[in-house]
Amino acid sequence: MLLKRLVPLLFLLTYLGELAHSQRIQRLDHTYISADSLTSKIQSLMALAQVQGLAVSVFNQGKPVYEKTFGYKRLDTKEPLQPSTVFYGASLSKAVFSVLVLKLVEEGVIDLDTPLQQYLPRPIWTYGPGKSWNQDYTNLKNDSLYAQITARMCLSHTSGFPNWRWDTPDQKLRVGFRPGSRYGYSGEGMCYLQFVLEQRTGKTLEALMREKLFQPLRMTQTSYTWQPRFEANYCFGHGATGQIFPKDKDNAPRSASTLETTLDDYTHFITGVLQQKILRPSSYDAMFSPQIRLRTVHQMGPFAWRDTTSAYDAINLSYGLGWGYLMTPYGRGAFKEGHSDEGWQHYSIVFPDQKMGIVIMSNSNNAEKIFKELLEVAIADTYTPWAWEGYFPYNSSAKK
C-alpha cells in the first residue's frame, strides 16, 4: 500500500524537477538563470532606462527556451507588445539577406569572388535611375573602382561604398576606397548586391526571400516591404523622451534595411541558423569566419575611421559574411545589430559552437543603454564589443 502511494509522489517530484529545469536558461559560461529572474531583471532595466518596449528570445541547444515581450506598441495607448507584433527590423535585414546570398552561391547563381559587374550584360550605370533612389547607379559612370566589387566585399563591408549615398557631401554614390582594402559599413554595398541578384535571377528580393527563406522557416509575418496584413498588429518607434514617431510604410525593398518582422519570426530565423537549416554546414562556417579584422574605435560615426591598435585583440573582432565576428573561450560569436534614430534598436548574437544565442528587439531609442547588462545577465555574454557598438549603459557618463 505504501509503495502504491509513493509511486505517484515520485512521478510528481520527477515532473516538478523537470519543470524547474525547463524554466532555467543555460548561459555561455555554463551557469544558469531562471526565466523568472531574467524577466524581473529585464523589467528593472527597462524602468531604469525608460525603455518603452522590448522583445527578447534566448536560445539553448539550438532552440528557443525563453521568448517574451515587455512594454507597449505605443506609449500613449498602453497596448502591449506581443511576440506577433511587427517591428521595423532596420539592419537585422542584412543578416537575413546574407543567408539568402549564400543559398544562391550554393546554387551556382553567383560566386563570392567574381566581380559583380561581370554578371550584368552591360554597365550598371546604363540601367537608368530605376524605380527608387537605391536603384540609381548613374553616378558610377566615371567611377574606375566599382567594377572590382564582389559579393564577398559587399557582405563583409569592404566594398568601398559609403553607408548611404546621402552621407557624402554631394549625396552622390561613389567608391571611397579601393574595394577589399579596409572595412567601411555600407548599406549601399548590400543594395548593389541585391540589384545584381535581381537582374541575374529575374526575381525580386521579396520573391527570392519567400522562396528560399520565409516559407521554409515559417516566417509568415516577415517582408522587405510593408504588407496589408501587418496593419492588424504593429508597433511604433519611440524617442528618448517617449515621443512617438510616425510609422513609415512606404519603403522600396532594400536588402540592407527595410525588413519588417516579429519576435516570433526572427526567433524562427535564428533557430534555423543555429540548427543549420537552409544552408550547408560549410556555408555557415564561411558566414561565421573572419573576412577582415576590425580595428576602428567605433563601428559608426567619425571614430569609424580612426583605428585603435589592440583594443579588441582579445576577441579577434572581425567581420564575417553579413555578420560581425568575435572569438571567445566558448567558441565563435556572430552578431548583428539594427538601429534607426526613429525608435528602433535591436541586437542579436549567436554562438554556433554552443548552439546558444539571444535576440533583442526594441521600439525605443533608449534600449541600447541596457544591452550590455542584459547580455551579461541573460547569457553571460561579456564579449560583445559594446563600446565599439556605441551601447553605452544608462548609468554611464560616456556619450555616444
N, C-alpha and C positions, 0 to 999 in steps of 0.2 A: 504493500500500500504506500509506504513512504517513497519507494522508488518511483511509483506512478506519479506521485506529486512532484518529485524532484525533476522529472524529465521536462515537463512544460516550463518549469522555472529555469532550467538550463538553456532551453531554447530561447526564452525571453532574454536572459542575460547575454546570450550569444548575439541575438538580434540587436540589443541595445549597444553592445560593444561595436558591432559592425556599423551601426548607425552613427555612433560617436566618431568612429574612424572616418566614415564617409564625409563628415562635416569638418574634417581637418584638411588644411591645404598645405601640401609639402612645398617648402621653399628651396631655393637654389643650394643653400648650404646644408640641406637635409634636416633642417629644423622644421617645425610645424607651427601654423597659426590656425585658430578655429575660425570658421566662417563668421560667427557672431562677433568675435574680436575684430576681425577685419572690417565688418560692417560698422561697428562702433567707431573705429579709428577713422574710417572714411567720413562719416558724419561729423566727427570732431574737426577734421581738417577742412572740410567744406565750410563749416561755420566760422573757423578762424580766418580763412582766406576769402570768405564771401563768394563762394563758387555757386552759381545759380543752378547748374545741372551737371550731372556726371553719370557715366555708364562704364562699368568695369566687368571684364571677364578674365579669369585666371585659368591656366591650363596645367594639368599634371598628366604625365604619361600619354601625351598627345590628345587629351580630351578636356573639355571644359568642366571644371569642378566648382566654379563659382561664377555666376552671371547675375548682375544686379544693377538696377538704375536708381538714381537718387536725384531729388530736386525736381525742377519744373521744365516743361516745354517752353513756357514763357512766364516770367515772374509775376506779371500783373494778374493773370487768371489763375495761377497756382495749379494749373492742370499738370499732373505728374508725368514725368518721363516714363517710358516703358521700353522694354527690350525691342519692341517692334516699331519704335518711333524713328522716323527718318532724320538723319543728321547730314549736314554737308560735310563730306569727308576730307576736303582740301587735299593735301599731298599724300594722304593714305592712298590716293588714286595711283601713285607711282608704284607702290608695292604690288598692287593687283595687276597693273599693266606689265610689270616685269615678268610675272608668271605667264601671261599671255605671250609675251615676246619669246620666252624660252620654249614654250609649246610650239610656236611657229618655227623656231630654229630646229627643234626635234623633227618637225615635219618637212624640213628642207625648203621652207618658203624663203628664208634668208639665212645668212651666215653672220656670226657675230663680228667678223673681222673684214668683211668686204665693204668698201666704201658705199654708203647708201645711195649715192648718186648713180652708181652703176646699175641699180635695179630700175631706174627710170629710163624711159625711151628718149627723153630729151631733158635739157637742163631744168632744174626745179623752178628757176625764176621765170620760165616761159609759161607756167601754168596760170599766170594771172593772179589777181588779188584773192580769188576764192570767195566762199560764202561767208567767212568770218575772218577776223583780223589774224588769227593764228595760222591761217592757210595762205597768207600773203608772203611770198618769198621773193618778190620782185627786186627788193633791195640787195639781194645776193648776186645780182648780175655781174658786178665788178669785184666780187669777193674771190680772192685766189685760194682761200683755205677751206671753204665749206665742203668741197668735193672730197676732202680727206676723211670726213667724219664717218665713223662706223657705228653699228648698233651697240657694240661694247662701250664705246665712248659716251653715247647717249645715256646708257643705263648707269654708268659709273660717274657721270657728271664731269667728264673731261672733254666735252665737245668743243669748248671754246665759246659757245653762245652764252649770253647773259641769262640771268634767271628769267626775266621777261624783257622784251624789247623796250618797254617804257622805262626801264631802269637806265637806259643810255641817254645821254644829253639831248640827242635829236629824236629819240624814240624810234630809231630805225634798227632793224635787225642786221647784225654783222657778227663775224667771228672775232673774238677779242684776243685770243692767244692760239698758238699752234695746237691743233687738236691732239689730245693724248698726252700733252706735256705736263699738265697740272690739274688740280681739282677746282671746279667752279660750279656751284649748284645751279642747275639750269632746267627750268620747266620747258623752255624753248627746245632744248635738245630732245626731250621726250616727245614733244609735239611734232618735231621734224621726223622722228622715227615713226610716229603714228601715221603721218602723211604718206610716207613711203610704203608702209604696210597696207594702207587702204588702197593705194594705187596698185600695188603688187597683187593683192588678193581680189580686188574688185568688190570688197565688202567694207561696210562702215565699222568703226570701232565698236559701236554698240552691237552690231550683228556678230562680230568676232567674239566679243565678250560673252554674249548669250550662249553661243555655240560651245565655246571652249571652257568657260569657267562658270558662269552664273547658273546655267541649268544643271551641269554635273554636280555642283556644290550646293544646290538648293538655295541659291541667293535670290529669292523671289522678289525682294524689295530693294534691289540694288540696280543702279543705272548710271551712265555718264551724262544723261540728260534728264531733266525733270519729267516725271510721268504723272498723268492724271490720278493714278491710284495712290500716289503719295499724299494727296490732299487730305485723306482721312486721318493721317497721324504723322505729323512732322513737328519739328521744334524750331525755335528762333534763336539766333545768336544774341548774347548779352555783352555789353561793355563792362568795364571795371566797376562802374557805379550802379550797374543794373539796368542801364538803358537798353531798350530792345531795338535791334537792327532790323530793317525790312528784309524779308526773305527773297533772295534772288532766284527766280525760276526761269530765267531766260538765257542760260549759258549754252553756247555751242559745245559739243562734246570735246573735251581736251583730256588726253591720257594723263596729263600731269596734275590735274586739279579739280575736275568737275564731278567726281564721284559723289553720288547720293547713296547712303547705305544706312543700315540699322545695326545696333549691337548684336542682334540675333544673326544677321547675315555676315557681319565681319567676323563673328565667332566661328561661323561655318568656314569662312575663308582661312582663318588661322588654323583651325582644326585640319583642314585639307593640306595646309603647308606642313604642319607637324607630322601628319600621317603620310606625307609624301604622295598625296593623290595628285592627279592631273599630270605631273611631270615624272620623269625617270629620276631615280636617286642621283645619278650623275649630274643632272641638270640642277637639282637643288644644291649639290655640292659646289657647282660652278657659281650659282647665285650667291651662296654664302661663303665665297672665297674672296680674299682681298685683291682688288684690282689696282688700287692706288693708295698709298699711305697718306693719311691726313695729318697735317702739321699746323693748320691755321689756329689762331687764338679762338675764334668763334666760327660757327658754321655760316652765319648770315651777318649782314651789316658791314660796316667799314673794317672791322677786325677779321673779316673773312679773307682779307688779302694780306694780313700780317702773320708771318709764320712764328711758331714757337718751336724750340729745338727738341725738347724732351718731355713736355707736359703729359703726353698721352702714350709714351713708350710702353708703360706697364700693361696697357690693354691693346697695344698694336692697333690703335684706332685707324681705320681704313674705310674705303667704300667698296662694296661688292657690286652686284648687278641689280640695281634698283633698291638696295637696302644698305644702310650703314653696317659696318662690321667691327666687332671687337673680340678680344680673346680674354678668357677668364680661367681660373683654375678648374672650372667645371666645363670647359669647352667653349665653343664658339657662341657668340651672341650676334643676332641680326636685328636691327631696329629700323623703324620708320616712323616719322612724326608727321603731323598735319597741323598747319597753322594758318589762320586768317585773322586779320585785325577786326573783322566783323563778328567776333564772338565764337570762333571755332578753334579749339586747341586739343590735339589728340597725340597719343603716343602708343606705340606697340613695340614689344621686343620679344623675340623667341630665342630659346636656347636649344637648338635642334639636337645636340648630343644628349641633352637631358630630357627632350620632348616636353619642355616646360615653356611657359610664356605668359604674357599679360597684354590686354588691350585696355586702353583708357581713352574714352571719348567724352568731350565736353562741349557745351554750348555757352561757355563763359570765358571771357578774357582773363579771368583770374586763375584758371585751372592749372596752368603751368607752374604756378607758385607752390603747388602741393605735390608735383610729380616726383621730386627727389625723395621726399619722405614716404610717399605712397609706394613707390617701387621698393624701397628698403623694407617697409613693413610687410607688404603683400608677398613678395617673393625673394627677399634678401638680395635684391639687385643693388649692389653698391658699385657697379661697374659702368652703368650708363653715364656718359660724359655730360653731366647736367650743366656745367658751366659753359662748355662748348656749344650746347644746345640753346643756352640762354634761359635755363629753367631755374632762375634764382628764387630761393624759398621766400615765402611770405614774411618770415621773421628775420630776413637777411637785410643788411644795409646796402648790399650790392645792387646795382641797377643794370638793366638790360642795355 
